[in-house]
């Protein structure tokens, strides 16, 4: 049984309207309707909350819906990729800013050290970007095979 039917059955067994069910999980009636019609999925935290509130194993909720499991995996992977991209942006941006600002300061030991720190940060950013790019390519290859 897929997650849409599971949610619908749980709601009906509890004699709840879509609006009442939605209030329990801080979502709208339309959101519950979309879940029950398979147009969208609840996020993982809401699935855990449903599992806890109605004492239904998460395994039972997810097991029959491989499409849902793949969607959760996809969201998790994309979240990781997005997080790593923000780290890359920080290192390369901060490093570039340090190096660029040092170009206009008088020559000194501090300036030299700051430039070296900036260059190291840029190098770390490039290294992490390469690593992240490989992860994205691997994900895209796996996604295309499905």
N, C-alpha and C positions, 0 to 999 in steps of 0.2 A: 504494500500500500504506500502511495506517495505522501509527501508531507502535507500537501493540500488537503487530501482526504483525512489524514490524521488530525489536522487542526480542526477541520469541520466536525469530525466525529467527537473530538474532545469537547468542543464548544457545545454541541447538541446534547451530549451526555450530561453536561453540567447545567443544562437548561439556561444557557446564556445567549443573549442576542449578540450580534456582531459588535454592536456598540458597547455593551457591557464587557465583552471579552477584550475589546480594544482598550477600554479604560484600565483594565487590570495590568496591561503592559505598556500603557502610555502611548498608544497609537490610535489612529482614527478608525472609524467603522470601515471606511474605504480601504484602508490598509489591510484590515482583516479580510475583507472581501477579495482583495487581490491575492492574498495568501491562499485562500480557499479555492480560488479559480486558477491557481498556478501561474498568475501573471508576475508575481514577485515572491521572494522568500523572506522570512524573518531573519534578522541577523543572529549570529551564534549566541549572543548573550540573551536574547529573547527566547531562543529555543531552550537554553538552560533554565531560564525563569519558568517557562511552560512546564518543563520536565519537573522542576522542583515543586511548583504550585500544585500540580495535579498528580504528583507522585508516579510519573511515567518515565521509564528509563530513556535517557537521551539516545541510547543505542536503538531502542524500539522506534523512536521518532524518526531517526535518520536512515536506518538500515535499508528500508525499502525504496529509498529515493536516491539513486546514484547521481541523478542530475543535481540534486540539492547538495550532496557531498562535494561534487566537483565545483559547484558554485562557491561553496565555503572555502575550498582549497584555493580557488582562483583569487578570491578576495584576500585571503591570508597572504598569498604570494605577492599580489600587487601591493599590498600594504607594506610588506618588507622591502620591496623594490623602491617604493616611494620614500620610505624612511631613509634608505641608504643613499638615495639621490640627494636628499636634503643634507646629509653629512658631506657628500662630495661637494655640493654647492658651498657649504660653509668653508671647508678647507681651501678650495680653489679661490673663492671670493675673498676670504680674509687674507690668504697669502698674497694674492694679487694686490690687495689694498695696502698691505704692509710694504711690499716692494715698491709700489708706485709712490707711496708717500715718502719713502726714504730717498727717492731720486731728487727731491727738492730740499733735502736737509743738508746741512754742512757735513763734510767728511769727518767721521769720528769712528771710534771703536764700536760705540753703541749702534751707529748706523750700519756698520758692517755686520754685526751680530743680528740686527733686525732684518737685514736683507737675507741673510742665511736662513733665519727662522722662516721668513716668508717663502723662500724658495723650497724649503723642506715641506712647508704646508701645501704648496702647490703640487709638489711631487707626491705627497700622500693623497691629495685629491685626485690626481691623475691615476694613481695606482688603484684607488678605490673605485674610480669610474670604470676602469678596465675590468675590474672584478665584477662590478655591477652589470656592465654590458654583457659579459659572458653569462651571467645569471639570467638576464632578460632574453638572450638568444636561446638558451636552453629551455626556458619556459615557453617561448614561442614555438620551438620545435615540438615540444611535448603537446602543446595546445593544438597544433595543426594535425598531429597524428590522431587525435581523438575524434 
